[in-house]
Amino acid sequence: MDNLLRHAYVEQPCATCGESYRVTLYDVLLEHRVRQEWHPQRPCSSCAVENTFLLGAIPTSALDQIDRAWSEIVETARARDISLRTDA
């Protein structure tokens, strides 16, 4: 089952080329988790500035709670043979 956080996103403008790209809440959650465990030696200055805004704007604890709750719903649905779907 697809993670619900993969369907909620923001359009983030690129500081380099001016195009916009999607950043899902799942991407933000994973980046929060990665930053807790690993720090790059030489981060890209353009991308690091853009991503820092999103990481600071969306609380990790709230994303973790949603992720855990969604995982529990998916596991329960599977255990009860319920075909759970998301409309993306």
Summary of the structure (lengths in Angstrom):
residues: 88
radius of gyration: 15.6
end to end distance: 12.2
largest distance: 48.6
contacts: 189
relative contact order: 0.20
helix: 56%
strand: 11%
